[in-house]
Amino acid sequence: MRVFLGSDHAGYELKQHLVAWLAESGHEPVDCGPAEFDPVDDYPPFVLRAAERAAAEPGSFGIVIGGSGNGEAIAANKVKGVRAALVWSEEIAKLAREHNDANVISIGARMHDLDTATRFVDLFLSTPFSGDERHVRRIAMLTKYERTGELPLVP
């Protein structure tokens, strides 16, 4: 599976680790930058590219990484068609896929060691969307809002 990655300086080491791990695991990682460590780089140029590419290619995923992962999740969610989840535990990694059909995972590199973050990614990529009607209905509401700006009806 193709996986697009983008980070800032705080996430650079984890991104490099995940690119190698993904390739070793049989995935096709696409590094959207940065290409080298720069202690003052900004995350939007790299995160938005990873998110755009993940959204444009059904069946692919994105991984965005920063110090906390918060800004990266916010940035990725600005891209039409992205459902990015900030993941901080194994349970959240699974639920992001099972319930939300998230296509981008955001991780705080300063919050987790390499092994823990890798486990989150592994669970995220290997967990299928449940397809339960309530989750499909909720995602459809969000998709419609994203497309039209029309708020869902209140029951």
N, CA, C and O atoms as a GROMACS GRO file, in nm:
protein
  620
    1MET      N    1   0.083  -0.117   0.000
    1MET     CA    2   0.000   0.000   0.000
    1MET      C    3   0.089   0.124   0.000
    1MET      O    4   0.195   0.126   0.062
    2ARG      N    5   0.043   0.227  -0.070
    2ARG     CA    6   0.120   0.351  -0.078
    2ARG      C    7   0.087   0.439   0.042
    2ARG      O    8  -0.029   0.457   0.078
    3VAL      N    9   0.193   0.493   0.105
    3VAL     CA   10   0.179   0.575   0.224
    3VAL      C   11   0.262   0.702   0.204
    3VAL      O   12   0.382   0.695   0.182
    4PHE      N   13   0.196   0.817   0.214
    4PHE     CA   14   0.260   0.946   0.196
    4PHE      C   15   0.295   1.004   0.333
    4PHE      O   16   0.211   1.007   0.422
    5LEU      N   17   0.419   1.048   0.349
    5LEU     CA   18   0.466   1.099   0.478
    5LEU      C   19   0.515   1.242   0.466
    5LEU      O   20   0.579   1.279   0.367
    6GLY      N   21   0.484   1.322   0.567
    6GLY     CA   22   0.535   1.459   0.576
    6GLY      C   23   0.554   1.496   0.722
    6GLY      O   24   0.479   1.449   0.808
    7SER      N   25   0.653   1.578   0.749
    7SER     CA   26   0.682   1.616   0.887
    7SER      C   27   0.740   1.756   0.894
    7SER      O   28   0.756   1.825   0.793
    8ASP      N   29   0.771   1.795   1.016
    8ASP     CA   30   0.853   1.912   1.039
    8ASP      C   31   0.984   1.864   1.099
    8ASP      O   32   1.012   1.744   1.100
    9HIS      N   33   1.064   1.956   1.149
    9HIS     CA   34   1.194   1.919   1.207
    9HIS      C   35   1.178   1.827   1.327
    9HIS      O   36   1.260   1.736   1.346
   10ALA      N   37   1.075   1.849   1.408
   10ALA     CA   38   1.056   1.766   1.528
   10ALA      C   39   1.019   1.622   1.491
   10ALA      O   40   1.047   1.529   1.567
   11GLY      N   41   0.956   1.605   1.378
   11GLY     CA   42   0.916   1.472   1.335
   11GLY      C   43   1.009   1.407   1.235
   11GLY      O   44   0.984   1.295   1.190
   12TYR      N   45   1.116   1.477   1.200
   12TYR     CA   46   1.206   1.428   1.094
   12TYR      C   47   1.263   1.289   1.124
   12TYR      O   48   1.258   1.201   1.038
   13GLU      N   49   1.316   1.268   1.243
   13GLU     CA   50   1.377   1.138   1.276
   13GLU      C   51   1.273   1.026   1.270
   13GLU      O   52   1.302   0.919   1.215
   14LEU      N   53   1.155   1.048   1.324
   14LEU     CA   54   1.049   0.946   1.320
   14LEU      C   55   1.007   0.922   1.176
   14LEU      O   56   0.984   0.807   1.138
   15LYS      N   57   0.996   1.026   1.097
   15LYS     CA   58   0.958   1.009   0.955
   15LYS      C   59   1.059   0.920   0.884
   15LYS      O   60   1.022   0.827   0.813
   16GLN      N   61   1.186   0.949   0.903
   16GLN     CA   62   1.291   0.868   0.838
   16GLN      C   63   1.282   0.722   0.884
   16GLN      O   64   1.295   0.631   0.802
   17HIS      N   65   1.260   0.701   1.012
   17HIS     CA   66   1.244   0.566   1.065
   17HIS      C   67   1.124   0.495   1.000
   17HIS      O   68   1.134   0.380   0.959
   18LEU      N   69   1.010   0.566   0.990
   18LEU     CA   70   0.890   0.506   0.934
   18LEU      C   71   0.903   0.479   0.785
   18LEU      O   72   0.849   0.379   0.736
   19VAL      N   73   0.972   0.564   0.712
   19VAL     CA   74   0.995   0.538   0.569
   19VAL      C   75   1.066   0.404   0.553
   19VAL      O   76   1.027   0.322   0.471
   20ALA      N   77   1.171   0.382   0.632
   20ALA     CA   78   1.245   0.256   0.624
   20ALA      C   79   1.159   0.139   0.670
   20ALA      O   80   1.157   0.035   0.605
   21TRP      N   81   1.087   0.154   0.781
   21TRP     CA   82   1.003   0.047   0.833
   21TRP      C   83   0.893   0.010   0.735
   21TRP      O   84   0.865  -0.108   0.714
   22LEU      N   85   0.830   0.110   0.675
   22LEU     CA   86   0.724   0.083   0.578
   22LEU      C   87   0.778   0.004   0.458
   22LEU      O   88   0.715  -0.091   0.413
   23ALA      N   89   0.893   0.044   0.407
   23ALA     CA   90   0.952  -0.027   0.294
   23ALA      C   91   0.985  -0.171   0.331
   23ALA      O   92   0.958  -0.263   0.254
   24GLU      N   93   1.042  -0.191   0.450
   24GLU     CA   94   1.075  -0.326   0.497
   24GLU      C   95   0.950  -0.410   0.517
   24GLU      O   96   0.955  -0.533   0.507
   25SER      N   97   0.837  -0.345   0.546
   25SER     CA   98   0.711  -0.415   0.572
   25SER      C   99   0.631  -0.439   0.445
   25SER      O  100   0.519  -0.491   0.451
   26GLY      N  101   0.686  -0.402   0.330
   26GLY     CA  102   0.620  -0.428   0.203
   26GLY      C  103   0.530  -0.318   0.153
   26GLY      O  104   0.458  -0.337   0.054
   27HIS      N  105   0.531  -0.204   0.218
   27HIS     CA  106   0.452  -0.090   0.174
   27HIS      C  107   0.536  -0.004   0.079
   27HIS      O  108   0.656  -0.027   0.063
   28GLU      N  109   0.472   0.094   0.019
   28GLU     CA  110   0.541   0.186  -0.070
   28GLU      C  111   0.538   0.326  -0.009
   28GLU      O  112   0.445   0.403  -0.035
   29PRO      N  113   0.639   0.360   0.072
   29PRO     CA  114   0.641   0.493   0.132
   29PRO      C  115   0.682   0.600   0.030
   29PRO      O  116   0.770   0.578  -0.053
   30VAL      N  117   0.615   0.714   0.038
   30VAL     CA  118   0.648   0.829  -0.046
   30VAL      C  119   0.678   0.944   0.049
   30VAL      O  120   0.589   0.994   0.117
   31ASP      N  121   0.803   0.986   0.053
   31ASP     CA  122   0.847   1.090   0.144
   31ASP      C  123   0.820   1.227   0.081
   31ASP      O  124   0.881   1.264  -0.019
   32CYS      N  125   0.727   1.301   0.142
   32CYS     CA  126   0.690   1.433   0.092
   32CYS      C  127   0.770   1.544   0.160
   32CYS      O  128   0.740   1.662   0.142
   33GLY      N  129   0.869   1.506   0.239
   33GLY     CA  130   0.960   1.603   0.297
   33GLY      C  131   0.939   1.624   0.444
   33GLY      O  132   0.841   1.580   0.504
   34PRO      N  133   1.036   1.693   0.500
   34PRO     CA  134   1.154   1.753   0.438
   34PRO      C  135   1.259   1.648   0.402
   34PRO      O  136   1.262   1.539   0.459
   35ALA      N  137   1.344   1.684   0.307
   35ALA     CA  138   1.448   1.593   0.259
   35ALA      C  139   1.568   1.588   0.353
   35ALA      O  140   1.645   1.492   0.351
   36GLU      N  141   1.582   1.690   0.436
   36GLU     CA  142   1.692   1.692   0.533
   36GLU      C  143   1.646   1.767   0.657
   36GLU      O  144   1.551   1.844   0.652
   37PHE      N  145   1.715   1.743   0.766
   37PHE     CA  146   1.681   1.808   0.892
   37PHE      C  147   1.714   1.957   0.885
   37PHE      O  148   1.825   1.996   0.849
   38ASP      N  149   1.616   2.038   0.920
   38ASP     CA  150   1.634   2.183   0.929
   38ASP      C  151   1.561   2.227   1.055
   38ASP      O  152   1.438   2.218   1.062
   39PRO      N  153   1.634   2.274   1.156
   39PRO     CA  154   1.572   2.304   1.286
   39PRO      C  155   1.470   2.417   1.285
   39PRO      O  156   1.405   2.441   1.387
   40VAL      N  157   1.453   2.485   1.174
   40VAL     CA  158   1.354   2.595   1.170
   40VAL      C  159   1.250   2.576   1.060
   40VAL      O  160   1.179   2.671   1.026
   41ASP      N  161   1.239   2.457   1.004
   41ASP     CA  162   1.140   2.440   0.898
   41ASP      C  163   0.998   2.444   0.954
   41ASP      O  164   0.977   2.426   1.074
   42ASP      N  165   0.902   2.466   0.867
   42ASP     CA  166   0.761   2.471   0.902
   42ASP      C  167   0.693   2.345   0.848
   42ASP      O  168   0.731   2.294   0.743
   43TYR      N  169   0.593   2.297   0.918
   43TYR     CA  170   0.527   2.174   0.877
   43TYR      C  171   0.427   2.188   0.762
   43TYR      O  172   0.413   2.093   0.685
   44PRO      N  173   0.356   2.302   0.743
   44PRO     CA  174   0.252   2.304   0.641
   44PRO      C  175   0.295   2.261   0.500
   44PRO      O  176   0.221   2.185   0.437
   45PRO      N  177   0.409   2.305   0.448
   45PRO     CA  178   0.441   2.263   0.311
   45PRO      C  179   0.452   2.111   0.294
   45PRO      O  180   0.414   2.058   0.190
   46PHE      N  181   0.502   2.043   0.394
   46PHE     CA  182   0.524   1.899   0.384
   46PHE      C  183   0.398   1.820   0.419
   46PHE      O  184   0.365   1.723   0.352
   47VAL      N  185   0.330   1.863   0.523
   47VAL     CA  186   0.209   1.794   0.568
   47VAL      C  187   0.097   1.808   0.464
   47VAL      O  188   0.029   1.711   0.432
   48LEU      N  189   0.079   1.928   0.411
   48LEU     CA  190  -0.027   1.947   0.312
   48LEU      C  191  -0.001   1.865   0.186
   48LEU      O  192  -0.096   1.814   0.126
   49ARG      N  193   0.124   1.851   0.145
   49ARG     CA  194   0.155   1.768   0.029
   49ARG      C  195   0.123   1.620   0.055
   49ARG      O  196   0.065   1.553  -0.030
   50ALA      N  197   0.160   1.572   0.172
   50ALA     CA  198   0.130   1.433   0.207
   50ALA      C  199  -0.021   1.411   0.212
   50ALA      O  200  -0.071   1.311   0.160
   51ALA      N  201  -0.093   1.503   0.274
   51ALA     CA  202  -0.238   1.490   0.286
   51ALA      C  203  -0.307   1.498   0.150
   51ALA      O  204  -0.397   1.419   0.122
   52GLU      N  205  -0.266   1.592   0.067
   52GLU     CA  206  -0.326   1.604  -0.067
   52GLU      C  207  -0.306   1.476  -0.148
   52GLU      O  208  -0.398   1.429  -0.215
   53ARG      N  209  -0.188   1.421  -0.140
   53ARG     CA  210  -0.160   1.300  -0.219
   53ARG      C  211  -0.238   1.181  -0.165
   53ARG      O  212  -0.286   1.098  -0.243
   54ALA      N  213  -0.253   1.170  -0.033
   54ALA     CA  214  -0.332   1.061   0.025
   54ALA      C  215  -0.479   1.075  -0.015
   54ALA      O  216  -0.544   0.975  -0.047
   55ALA      N  217  -0.531   1.197  -0.013
   55ALA     CA  218  -0.671   1.220  -0.051
   55ALA      C  219  -0.695   1.192  -0.198
   55ALA      O  220  -0.802   1.146  -0.236
   56ALA      N  221  -0.596   1.220  -0.282
   56ALA     CA  222  -0.612   1.205  -0.427
   56ALA      C  223  -0.601   1.060  -0.473
   56ALA      O  224  -0.638   1.028  -0.586
   57GLU      N  225  -0.550   0.974  -0.389
   57GLU     CA  226  -0.528   0.835  -0.429
   57GLU      C  227  -0.604   0.740  -0.336
   57GLU      O  228  -0.552   0.700  -0.233
   58PRO      N  229  -0.727   0.704  -0.372
   58PRO     CA  230  -0.804   0.614  -0.288
   58PRO      C  231  -0.727   0.485  -0.258
   58PRO      O  232  -0.661   0.428  -0.345
   59GLY      N  233  -0.737   0.442  -0.133
   59GLY     CA  234  -0.667   0.322  -0.091
   59GLY      C  235  -0.529   0.348  -0.034
   59GLY      O  236  -0.466   0.258   0.021
   60SER      N  237  -0.483   0.471  -0.047
   60SER     CA  238  -0.354   0.507   0.012
   60SER      C  239  -0.379   0.572   0.148
   60SER      O  240  -0.493   0.600   0.185
   61PHE      N  241  -0.270   0.596   0.220
   61PHE     CA  242  -0.280   0.659   0.351
   61PHE      C  243  -0.173   0.766   0.363
   61PHE      O  244  -0.079   0.772   0.284
   62GLY      N  245  -0.189   0.851   0.464
   62GLY     CA  246  -0.091   0.952   0.494
   62GLY      C  247  -0.047   0.942   0.639
   62GLY      O  248  -0.123   0.901   0.726
   63ILE      N  249   0.077   0.981   0.663
   63ILE     CA  250   0.131   0.991   0.798
   63ILE      C  251   0.194   1.128   0.809
   63ILE      O  252   0.283   1.164   0.732
   64VAL      N  253   0.146   1.207   0.906
   64VAL     CA  254   0.202   1.340   0.929
   64VAL      C  255   0.254   1.345   1.072
   64VAL      O  256   0.192   1.294   1.165
   65ILE      N  257   0.371   1.408   1.087
   65ILE     CA  258   0.443   1.399   1.214
   65ILE      C  259   0.500   1.535   1.251
   65ILE      O  260   0.559   1.604   1.168
   66GLY      N  261   0.484   1.570   1.377
   66GLY     CA  262   0.544   1.691   1.432
   66GLY      C  263   0.580   1.667   1.576
   66GLY      O  264   0.586   1.552   1.621
   67GLY      N  265   0.604   1.772   1.650
   67GLY     CA  266   0.637   1.758   1.791
   67GLY      C  267   0.523   1.698   1.869
   67GLY      O  268   0.540   1.596   1.937
   68SER      N  269   0.406   1.760   1.861
   68SER     CA  270   0.287   1.709   1.930
   68SER      C  271   0.193   1.636   1.836
   68SER      O  272   0.115   1.551   1.879
   69GLY      N  273   0.200   1.670   1.709
   69GLY     CA  274   0.107   1.614   1.610
   69GLY      C  275  -0.019   1.696   1.594
   69GLY      O  276  -0.096   1.674   1.501
   70ASN      N  277  -0.042   1.791   1.684
   70ASN     CA  278  -0.165   1.871   1.677
   70ASN      C  279  -0.171   1.959   1.552
   70ASN      O  280  -0.269   1.953   1.477
   71GLY      N  281  -0.069   2.039   1.531
   71GLY     CA  282  -0.069   2.128   1.414
   71GLY      C  283  -0.076   2.050   1.285
   71GLY      O  284  -0.141   2.093   1.189
   72GLU      N  285  -0.010   1.936   1.282
   72GLU     CA  286  -0.009   1.853   1.161
   72GLU      C  287  -0.148   1.796   1.133
   72GLU      O  288  -0.190   1.791   1.018
   73ALA      N  289  -0.219   1.753   1.239
   73ALA     CA  290  -0.355   1.704   1.220
   73ALA      C  291  -0.446   1.816   1.171
   73ALA      O  292  -0.528   1.795   1.082
   74ILE      N  293  -0.432   1.934   1.229
   74ILE     CA  294  -0.513   2.048   1.186
   74ILE      C  295  -0.486   2.079   1.039
   74ILE      O  296  -0.580   2.098   0.962
   75ALA      N  297  -0.359   2.084   1.002
   75ALA     CA  298  -0.324   2.114   0.863
   75ALA      C  299  -0.379   2.008   0.768
   75ALA      O  300  -0.440   2.041   0.667
   76ALA      N  301  -0.359   1.882   0.801
   76ALA     CA  302  -0.406   1.775   0.712
   76ALA      C  303  -0.557   1.781   0.695
   76ALA      O  304  -0.608   1.755   0.586
   77ASN      N  305  -0.629   1.814   0.801
   77ASN     CA  306  -0.774   1.819   0.792
   77ASN      C  307  -0.827   1.937   0.712
   77ASN      O  308  -0.947   1.945   0.685
   78LYS      N  309  -0.740   2.028   0.672
   78LYS     CA  310  -0.780   2.136   0.583
   78LYS      C  311  -0.793   2.087   0.439
   78LYS      O  312  -0.854   2.154   0.356
   79VAL      N  313  -0.738   1.971   0.409
   79VAL     CA  314  -0.739   1.916   0.273
   79VAL      C  315  -0.870   1.841   0.251
   79VAL      O  316  -0.905   1.751   0.327
   80LYS      N  317  -0.940   1.879   0.146
   80LYS     CA  318  -1.066   1.814   0.112
   80LYS      C  319  -1.043   1.665   0.093
   80LYS      O  320  -0.952   1.623   0.021
   81GLY      N  321  -1.126   1.586   0.159
   81GLY     CA  322  -1.116   1.441   0.146
   81GLY      C  323  -1.029   1.373   0.250
   81GLY      O  324  -1.017   1.251   0.251
   82VAL      N  325  -0.968   1.452   0.337
   82VAL     CA  326  -0.883   1.394   0.442
   82VAL      C  327  -0.962   1.385   0.572
   82VAL      O  328  -1.035   1.477   0.611
   83ARG      N  329  -0.946   1.272   0.637
   83ARG     CA  330  -0.993   1.254   0.773
   83ARG      C  331  -0.870   1.214   0.853
   83ARG      O  332  -0.834   1.096   0.860
   84ALA      N  333  -0.806   1.312   0.914
   84ALA     CA  334  -0.681   1.289   0.989
   84ALA      C  335  -0.712   1.276   1.137
   84ALA      O  336  -0.790   1.353   1.193
   85ALA      N  337  -0.650   1.177   1.198
   85ALA     CA  338  -0.670   1.151   1.341
   85ALA      C  339  -0.537   1.166   1.414
   85ALA      O  340  -0.436   1.109   1.374
   86LEU      N  341  -0.540   1.244   1.521
   86LEU     CA  342  -0.424   1.254   1.610
   86LEU      C  343  -0.426   1.128   1.697
   86LEU      O  344  -0.520   1.106   1.772
   87VAL      N  345  -0.321   1.049   1.685
   87VAL     CA  346  -0.317   0.920   1.755
   87VAL      C  347  -0.216   0.926   1.868
   87VAL      O  348  -0.102   0.966   1.849
   88TRP      N  349  -0.261   0.884   1.986
   88TRP     CA  350  -0.174   0.884   2.104
   88TRP      C  351  -0.177   0.750   2.179
   88TRP      O  352  -0.109   0.735   2.280
   89SER      N  353  -0.255   0.655   2.129
   89SER     CA  354  -0.259   0.524   2.194
   89SER      C  355  -0.294   0.418   2.089
   89SER      O  356  -0.341   0.450   1.980
   90GLU      N  357  -0.272   0.293   2.124
   90GLU     CA  358  -0.307   0.184   2.033
   90GLU      C  359  -0.457   0.181   2.008
   90GLU      O  360  -0.500   0.160   1.895
   91GLU      N  361  -0.535   0.203   2.112
   91GLU     CA  362  -0.681   0.201   2.095
   91GLU      C  363  -0.726   0.311   1.999
   91GLU      O  364  -0.812   0.287   1.914
   92ILE      N  365  -0.671   0.430   2.013
   92ILE     CA  366  -0.708   0.540   1.924
   92ILE      C  367  -0.666   0.509   1.780
   92ILE      O  368  -0.739   0.543   1.686
   93ALA      N  369  -0.550   0.447   1.761
   93ALA     CA  370  -0.505   0.410   1.626
   93ALA      C  371  -0.607   0.319   1.560
   93ALA      O  372  -0.638   0.336   1.442
   94LYS      N  373  -0.659   0.222   1.634
   94LYS     CA  374  -0.758   0.129   1.579
   94LYS      C  375  -0.893   0.197   1.557
   94LYS      O  376  -0.955   0.180   1.452
   95LEU      N  377  -0.937   0.275   1.655
   95LEU     CA  378  -1.067   0.340   1.643
   95LEU      C  379  -1.071   0.443   1.530
   95LEU      O  380  -1.175   0.462   1.466
   96ALA      N  381  -0.958   0.507   1.505
   96ALA     CA  382  -0.952   0.604   1.395
   96ALA      C  383  -0.988   0.538   1.262
   96ALA      O  384  -1.050   0.600   1.176
   97ARG      N  385  -0.947   0.415   1.247
   97ARG     CA  386  -0.981   0.340   1.125
   97ARG      C  387  -1.120   0.276   1.135
   97ARG      O  388  -1.202   0.293   1.045
   98GLU      N  389  -1.146   0.204   1.245
   98GLU     CA  390  -1.272   0.130   1.258
   98GLU      C  391  -1.394   0.220   1.252
   98GLU      O  392  -1.491   0.189   1.183
   99HIS      N  393  -1.390   0.332   1.324
   99HIS     CA  394  -1.508   0.418   1.336
   99HIS      C  395  -1.508   0.538   1.242
   99HIS      O  396  -1.614   0.581   1.197
  100ASN      N  397  -1.390   0.592   1.213
  100ASN     CA  398  -1.383   0.717   1.137
  100ASN      C  399  -1.332   0.701   0.996
  100ASN      O  400  -1.332   0.797   0.919
  101ASP      N  401  -1.288   0.582   0.961
  101ASP     CA  402  -1.229   0.558   0.829
  101ASP      C  403  -1.123   0.663   0.798
  101ASP      O  404  -1.113   0.712   0.685
  102ALA      N  405  -1.042   0.698   0.899
  102ALA     CA  406  -0.937   0.798   0.882
  102ALA      C  407  -0.839   0.750   0.775
  102ALA      O  408  -0.806   0.631   0.768
  103ASN      N  409  -0.793   0.843   0.694
  103ASN     CA  410  -0.696   0.809   0.591
  103ASN      C  411  -0.560   0.873   0.616
  103ASN      O  412  -0.466   0.852   0.540
  104VAL      N  413  -0.551   0.950   0.723
  104VAL     CA  414  -0.424   1.011   0.762
  104VAL      C  415  -0.410   0.996   0.914
  104VAL      O  416  -0.505   1.019   0.989
  105ILE      N  417  -0.291   0.959   0.957
  105ILE     CA  418  -0.259   0.950   1.098
  105ILE      C  419  -0.160   1.060   1.131
  105ILE      O  420  -0.064   1.084   1.057
  106SER      N  421  -0.183   1.127   1.244
  106SER     CA  422  -0.092   1.230   1.290
  106SER      C  423  -0.031   1.182   1.421
  106SER      O  424  -0.102   1.133   1.509
  107ILE      N  425   0.100   1.197   1.434
  107ILE     CA  426   0.171   1.148   1.551
  107ILE      C  427   0.263   1.257   1.605
  107ILE      O  428   0.329   1.328   1.529
  108GLY      N  429   0.267   1.269   1.736
  108GLY     CA  430   0.360   1.360   1.803
  108GLY      C  431   0.490   1.287   1.833
  108GLY      O  432   0.495   1.201   1.920
  109ALA      N  433   0.594   1.322   1.761
  109ALA     CA  434   0.723   1.253   1.776
  109ALA      C  435   0.786   1.280   1.912
  109ALA      O  436   0.865   1.198   1.961
  110ARG      N  437   0.753   1.392   1.974
  110ARG     CA  438   0.809   1.422   2.107
  110ARG      C  439   0.728   1.353   2.218
  110ARG      O  440   0.765   1.360   2.335
  111MET      N  441   0.620   1.289   2.180
  111MET     CA  442   0.531   1.227   2.278
  111MET      C  443   0.551   1.076   2.289
  111MET      O  444   0.509   1.014   2.387
  112HIS      N  445   0.616   1.016   2.188
  112HIS     CA  446   0.626   0.870   2.182
  112HIS      C  447   0.764   0.829   2.131
  112HIS      O  448   0.824   0.898   2.049
  113ASP      N  449   0.813   0.715   2.180
  113ASP     CA  450   0.939   0.664   2.127
  113ASP      C  451   0.913   0.598   1.990
  113ASP      O  452   0.798   0.577   1.951
  114LEU      N  453   1.020   0.566   1.920
  114LEU     CA  454   1.009   0.511   1.785
  114LEU      C  455   0.926   0.384   1.780
  114LEU      O  456   0.841   0.367   1.692
  115ASP      N  457   0.949   0.293   1.875
  115ASP     CA  458   0.876   0.166   1.874
  115ASP      C  459   0.727   0.186   1.896
  115ASP      O  460   0.645   0.122   1.829
  116THR      N  461   0.691   0.273   1.988
  116THR     CA  462   0.550   0.299   2.016
  116THR      C  463   0.482   0.363   1.895
  116THR      O  464   0.373   0.322   1.856
  117ALA      N  465   0.546   0.463   1.838
  117ALA     CA  466   0.489   0.530   1.720
  117ALA      C  467   0.475   0.433   1.604
  117ALA      O  468   0.376   0.438   1.530
  118THR      N  469   0.572   0.345   1.586
  118THR     CA  470   0.565   0.245   1.480
  118THR      C  471   0.448   0.150   1.503
  118THR      O  472   0.379   0.112   1.408
  119ARG      N  473   0.426   0.113   1.626
  119ARG     CA  474   0.312   0.026   1.659
  119ARG      C  475   0.181   0.096   1.624
  119ARG      O  476   0.090   0.033   1.572
  120PHE      N  477   0.170   0.226   1.653
  120PHE     CA  478   0.049   0.301   1.617
  120PHE      C  479   0.026   0.293   1.466
  120PHE      O  480  -0.086   0.267   1.422
  121VAL      N  481   0.131   0.315   1.389
  121VAL     CA  482   0.119   0.313   1.244
  121VAL      C  483   0.079   0.173   1.196
  121VAL      O  484  -0.008   0.160   1.111
  122ASP      N  485   0.141   0.070   1.252
  122ASP     CA  486   0.109  -0.067   1.214
  122ASP      C  487  -0.038  -0.096   1.240
  122ASP      O  488  -0.106  -0.152   1.153
  123LEU      N  489  -0.088  -0.061   1.356
  123LEU     CA  490  -0.229  -0.084   1.387
  123LEU      C  491  -0.321  -0.003   1.296
  123LEU      O  492  -0.422  -0.055   1.248
  124PHE      N  493  -0.285   0.122   1.273
  124PHE     CA  494  -0.365   0.208   1.186
  124PHE      C  495  -0.377   0.149   1.046
  124PHE      O  496  -0.487   0.140   0.991
  125LEU      N  497  -0.264   0.107   0.990
  125LEU     CA  498  -0.265   0.055   0.853
  125LEU      C  499  -0.331  -0.082   0.842
  125LEU      O  500  -0.384  -0.116   0.736
  126SER      N  501  -0.329  -0.160   0.948
  126SER     CA  502  -0.382  -0.297   0.940
  126SER      C  503  -0.527  -0.309   0.988
  126SER      O  504  -0.586  -0.417   0.977
  127THR      N  505  -0.584  -0.203   1.040
  127THR     CA  506  -0.721  -0.207   1.090
  127THR      C  507  -0.817  -0.160   0.981
  127THR      O  508  -0.802  -0.049   0.929
  128PRO      N  509  -0.914  -0.242   0.946
  128PRO     CA  510  -1.011  -0.199   0.844
  128PRO      C  511  -1.121  -0.111   0.903
  128PRO      O  512  -1.147  -0.114   1.024
  129PHE      N  513  -1.184  -0.034   0.818
  129PHE     CA  514  -1.304   0.041   0.855
  129PHE      C  515  -1.415  -0.060   0.879
  129PHE      O  516  -1.433  -0.154   0.802
  130SER      N  517  -1.490  -0.040   0.987
  130SER     CA  518  -1.595  -0.137   1.022
  130SER      C  519  -1.709  -0.140   0.921
  130SER      O  520  -1.770  -0.244   0.898
  131GLY      N  521  -1.739  -0.025   0.862
  131GLY     CA  522  -1.850  -0.018   0.768
  131GLY      C  523  -1.986  -0.015   0.837
  131GLY      O  524  -2.089  -0.020   0.770
  132ASP      N  525  -1.987  -0.007   0.971
  132ASP     CA  526  -2.114  -0.002   1.044
  132ASP      C  527  -2.196   0.117   0.995
  132ASP      O  528  -2.142   0.224   0.966
  133GLU      N  529  -2.326   0.098   0.985
  133GLU     CA  530  -2.416   0.198   0.929
  133GLU      C  531  -2.402   0.333   1.000
  133GLU      O  532  -2.402   0.437   0.933
  134ARG      N  533  -2.390   0.334   1.132
  134ARG     CA  534  -2.382   0.462   1.204
  134ARG      C  535  -2.256   0.539   1.167
  134ARG      O  536  -2.258   0.662   1.158
  135HIS      N  537  -2.145   0.467   1.145
  135HIS     CA  538  -2.021   0.533   1.107
  135HIS      C  539  -2.027   0.583   0.963
  135HIS      O  540  -1.980   0.693   0.932
  136VAL      N  541  -2.085   0.503   0.876
  136VAL     CA  542  -2.102   0.545   0.736
  136VAL      C  543  -2.190   0.670   0.731
  136VAL      O  544  -2.160   0.764   0.657
  137ARG      N  545  -2.298   0.671   0.809
  137ARG     CA  546  -2.389   0.786   0.812
  137ARG      C  547  -2.317   0.913   0.858
  137ARG      O  548  -2.334   1.020   0.799
  138ARG      N  549  -2.237   0.902   0.963
  138ARG     CA  550  -2.166   1.018   1.018
  138ARG      C  551  -2.061   1.071   0.920
  138ARG      O  552  -2.047   1.192   0.903
  139ILE      N  553  -1.989   0.981   0.858
  139ILE     CA  554  -1.888   1.023   0.761
  139ILE      C  555  -1.956   1.090   0.641
  139ILE      O  556  -1.904   1.187   0.587
  140ALA      N  557  -2.072   1.038   0.601
  140ALA     CA  558  -2.146   1.099   0.490
  140ALA      C  559  -2.189   1.242   0.526
  140ALA      O  560  -2.185   1.330   0.441
  141MET      N  561  -2.229   1.264   0.650
  141MET     CA  562  -2.266   1.400   0.693
  141MET      C  563  -2.146   1.495   0.682
  141MET      O  564  -2.159   1.607   0.633
  142LEU      N  565  -2.031   1.448   0.727
  142LEU     CA  566  -1.911   1.531   0.720
  142LEU      C  567  -1.870   1.557   0.576
  142LEU      O  568  -1.829   1.668   0.541
  143THR      N  569  -1.880   1.454   0.493
  143THR     CA  570  -1.843   1.468   0.352
  143THR      C  571  -1.934   1.568   0.283
  143THR      O  572  -1.889   1.652   0.205
  144LYS      N  573  -2.064   1.560   0.312
  144LYS     CA  574  -2.158   1.655   0.252
  144LYS      C  575  -2.128   1.797   0.299
  144LYS      O  576  -2.129   1.890   0.219
  145TYR      N  577  -2.100   1.814   0.428
  145TYR     CA  578  -2.067   1.947   0.480
  145TYR      C  579  -1.941   2.001   0.413
  145TYR      O  580  -1.934   2.118   0.377
  146GLU      N  581  -1.842   1.915   0.398
  146GLU     CA  582  -1.717   1.956   0.335
  146GLU      C  583  -1.742   2.002   0.191
  146GLU      O  584  -1.681   2.098   0.145
  147ARG      N  585  -1.832   1.934   0.123
  147ARG     CA  586  -1.862   1.965  -0.017
  147ARG      C  587  -1.952   2.089  -0.033
  147ARG      O  588  -1.931   2.170  -0.124
  148THR      N  589  -2.052   2.104   0.056
  148THR     CA  590  -2.153   2.207   0.036
  148THR      C  591  -2.151   2.319   0.140
  148THR      O  592  -2.201   2.428   0.113
  149GLY      N  593  -2.094   2.293   0.258
  149GLY     CA  594  -2.101   2.389   0.367
  149GLY      C  595  -2.234   2.387   0.439
  149GLY      O  596  -2.259   2.470   0.527
  150GLU      N  597  -2.321   2.294   0.401
  150GLU     CA  598  -2.454   2.282   0.462
  150GLU      C  599  -2.446   2.198   0.589
  150GLU      O  600  -2.398   2.085   0.588
  151LEU      N  601  -2.495   2.256   0.699
  151LEU     CA  602  -2.492   2.184   0.827
  151LEU      C  603  -2.590   2.067   0.823
  151LEU      O  604  -2.697   2.077   0.763
  152PRO      N  605  -2.554   1.956   0.888
  152PRO     CA  606  -2.648   1.843   0.897
  152PRO      C  607  -2.772   1.884   0.976
  152PRO      O  608  -2.765   1.970   1.064
  153LEU      N  609  -2.883   1.822   0.945
  153LEU     CA  610  -3.005   1.848   1.019
  153LEU      C  611  -2.993   1.795   1.161
  153LEU      O  612  -2.931   1.692   1.186
  154VAL      N  613  -3.052   1.868   1.253
  154VAL     CA  614  -3.056   1.825   1.392
  154VAL      C  615  -3.179   1.736   1.408
  154VAL      O  616  -3.290   1.776   1.372
  155PRO      N  617  -3.161   1.616   1.462
  155PRO     CA  618  -3.279   1.527   1.475
  155PRO      C  619  -3.379   1.579   1.575
  155PRO      O  620  -3.482   1.516   1.598
   0.00000   0.00000   0.00000
